[in-house]
């Protein structure tokens, strides 16, 4: 799933390449991905792009008309073309959910792999009209987000810290992968209750969050969309590395599986050596 660093990489890429261009054609082969009807998607055609912004994990293209906003969800991506293909797209027979043609002949597709479709596209007058944006919590890399901001968000929450980091209404932009990385850097169990963290724990978590995200943003900066996924994978210490060696302590990276995702962690670094229960097998490890 693209998270804050990858979405920011896409924003930077698009801002440099499309600002000042006009939408000449917008088609939606994956009509289920389009979540709005007023303004119609055709209202984008002829509008000039004035900028690109990231809002949590949403990407917002502002124009002289409406905004094109999209969320790539778990399996969505942006495919860029310096020269847009002219091949006919057959709805229902393609992973392409949206195709955009621009006034210099370039363009892009929004694609989604797999059968579970959750990519979301919005055409709105104001980004705040998108419900997911209206509910976003603060961005952890905003200059105003300091250690005390994090402490205030955690105070009194009897929720596992892994869930808090992933909740977009609490903290915007962090998802499954980077929450694993942040907790590994903080040497913290994903099951620790937010309300139980000591001031020292909060200090460590804040430093791990800001450092991990800043490093990932640096890695994503300047890369075209085709290279961003690989850059993300290369930077991971534990996420997606089940069975590999922890680069910090040499222990084996473990997973806990849930219905539609998993988390990865290092027992030595994060749980005092305890192996967390694998929910797939409904077993508890003492």
Secondary structure, DSSP 8 states (H G I E B T S, - for coil): ---HHHHHHHHHHHHHHHTT-BEEEEE-SSGGGB---SS-GGGGTT-BEEEEEEETTEEEEEESS-EEEEE-TTTEEEEEESS-------TTSSSEEEEEEETTS-EEEEEE-SS----EEEEESSGGGSHHHHT--EETTSTT--HHHHHHHHTT--SBHHHHHH-TTTEES--HHHHHHHHHHTT--TT-BGGG--HHHHHHHHHHHHHHHHHHHHHHTT--HHHHHHHHHHH-SSTT-TTSB-TTT--BEEEEE-SS-EEEEEHHHHSTT-----GGGT----
